[in-house]
Amino acid sequence: MKLSIIMPVYNEARYIDKILAKIFSVELGNVEKEIIVVDDFSTDGSREKLAELAKAKHEDVRVVLHDRNKGKGSALRTGLAYSTGDIVLFQDADLEYDPQDYEKLIQPIIENRADVVYGSRFLGSTWRNKLALPTHFLGNKILSLLTTLFYRKWISDMETGYKVFRSSVIKGLSLTARRFEIEPEITAKLLKKNVRLCEVPVSYSARKFSEGKKITWKDGVKAAWWLVKCRFKG
């Protein structure tokens, strides 16, 4: 069995080496790993670092370079096009999420208990103060409530960066979103298909805007709109 790890990158030069080292260190037994890094036209040196990695021809890594900035959703869709694994996992390029959680994220799919797994920051006993700003926490709760109202399925962390899929499921969604709205689009289309989705608790270390965090309240408004749009479209 193979796990495809898709990592979109945009201006993450100070973190890229560290997150790749963490991914390389993860041991998954008989599960093979492939890492697909998609640089979304970074301007801070990330692109040059990844170009050097591509030249080194690391056997587990494939680097894809966008010729212009297209957004996180576009980068994820590019990564999906190159992925060959049985399971697909989305990994952010910062250090907010810990790759040591991979094993418990993929286990429900390996054991055929689920087709999709979300890594929730809000399950378990240590969820408090995990988000950088109170507005982020409130925004996540509002989006979870909207998901419940429109799709009759409670998800504690719809906006999580850790989403894991059986490959055939995610590649069958016909995704179109270009930027951060890819998160609600994925969730909405999964729930409309009634896939087997479960959540597992994951560790999380929030970073601040001064440390490179990019998502804002405007992205929360767009996410809410996409939940509404996908509910009544098609």
N, C-alpha and C positions, 0 to 999 in steps of 0.2 A: 504494500500500500504506500502511496506517495502523498505527501502534504505539500501543497503549493502555498507559499507565504508571499502575499502581494503587499508591497510597501510603497505607497506614493510618497514622493519627496518634493518639498518646496522650501528652499532656504533653511536647511537643517545641518549646515556644515559643522557646527559645534557638537552635534549629537550623532551624526551618521556612523562614525567609527565605533562609538560605544554601543549603539543599538545593534549593529551588525555583529559585534563581538558577543553580545548577549545571545543573539539568535544562533550563532555558530556553536555556542556552548551547550545548547539544549540537546539532551539525549532522549530520543523517542523510541528506543528499541528497534523493532523491525520496520518502523515507519521511516521511509526515505523523505528527505527534505529537498525542495527546490525553492530558491528565493528569487523573486522577480521584483527588481527595484525600478520604479518608473519616476524619473526626474521630470518635474513639470516646469522646465525652463527656469531653474534656480539662478540667482544672480550673486550669491554670497560665497561661492567656492564649492558648494555641494556637487555641482555638475562636474567640476574638474576632478574632485575626489572619486566620484563614481566612474568617470572616464578611465582613470588609472586602474580602478578595480576591474573594469571591463577588459583592459589590456592584459591584466594579470591572468585572465581566463580562469578565475576561481570556479571549480567544477560545480559548486552548488548555487552559483549566482548568475543571473542574467540581468543586465542593465539595459534599460530602454530609455532613450532621451527624447522628450517632446521638443519639437522645433519652435514652440511658442507656449505660453502659459494657457492651459485649458481648464484647470480646476481639478479638485480632488476626485470628483465623480468620473471625469474623463480619464484620469490616471488609473483609477481602479478598473475601469472598463478596458483600458489598454492592457493592464496586467492580466485580466481574465482571458484576453485573446491569446496571450502567450502561455498560459498555465496548462500543465499536463497532468496535474495531480488528481487523485480520487477525492481528496478533501481540499477545500480552499479556505485560507485564513487571511483576514485583513489585519495588517500591522501598521500602526502609526510610526513615523520616523523619529519621534521624540522619545523621551524616557518615561512617559506617564504610565505606560502599560508594561508589565514584566513578562518577557517570553517564557519564564519558568512556569507560567500558567498553561502553556500549550497542551501538556499531557491531559489535564482535566478538561480542557476545552474540546479536544477531539474525541475523548473517550466515549461520550454518549453516541456519537456517530459510528465509531468503530464497533460498539456493542449493539448497534442497530436500535437504539432507544430514541433516537432523534435524527432528523435530517438537517436541522439547523440548530446551532448553539450560540447564544449571546452571553458574553462575559459581563456580568452585572457588577457595577461599582456599589450598588445599594443593597445587596444581599449579605447576610451574615451579620456579625456583631460590631464591625469596625467601619461602617459606611460613613459615619458622621464626619463632616469637614473635609470630604474628599475632593470637593470642587474648589477651584481657585476663588470664585466669587459667589456670594449668596444668590445673585441673579442667575448664575449658571444652575445652581441647585433648583431654584424655583422654575426656571425654564424647562429643565428636564422633567420635573414633576408634572408640569402642564402638558408637555408633549406625551407623557405616559397616559395621562388622563384622556387626552384626545384620542389616542390609540385605542383605549378601552371603549370609549363612546362610539367610535366609528367602526371598529373591527371586532368588538366583543371578545377581546383577548387582552388580559393584563400582562404588560411587559414592564418590569421595574426600571429598565434602562434602555430605552429605544435608541438613544444617541451613542451608545457605547462604541468605542473604536475596535473592540474585539468582537467580530462577527465571523462565525465559522459555518461552512456549508458543505453538504455533499455537492460535488462539482456539477452534477447534472441538474441540481436544483437551481443554483445561482446562475448557471449559463442559460437556463430556460426562462429567465425573467424579462428579457427585452428591456434592459435598463436604458434610460435616456438622459438622466440628470448629469450636469456637467460639474457642479461644485458640491458644497456640503449638503445640498438637498438630496444627494444620493442615499443618505441614511434613512430618511422617512420613505423614500421611494422603494427601497429594498424591503423595509418592514411592511409597508402597505401591500405590495405585490405578493409577498410571502403569505401574509394572512388571508388575502383573497383566494389563495390557492389551498388554504387549509393544510399547510405542511406541518410536520411534527417539529415543533420548536420548543426548546427548553433553555433555561438560564442557569448559569453556574456563577458563584461569586469569584471575583478576581481582585487582585491587589491593584492599587492605583495611587499615583503620586502626582497631584496636579501641579502644572506650572503656570506662571503668571504671564501677562501680556509682555512684561519687560523681558521675559525669558523666551519669547517667541510664540506664545499662544496666539492663534489666528481667529478662532471662532468668536463671534460677537452676538449681541441681542438681535441684530438684523437677520442673522442666520437662523435664529430661533423662530422668528416670524415666518421666514421662507419655509422652514420645516413644517410649521403648522399648516401653511397653505398647501404644501404638497400632500400632507395627510388627507386634507379635505378633497383636493383635486383627484387624487388616486382612488379615493373611495367612490366617487360618482362618475369616474371615467371608465368607459368600456363595459 
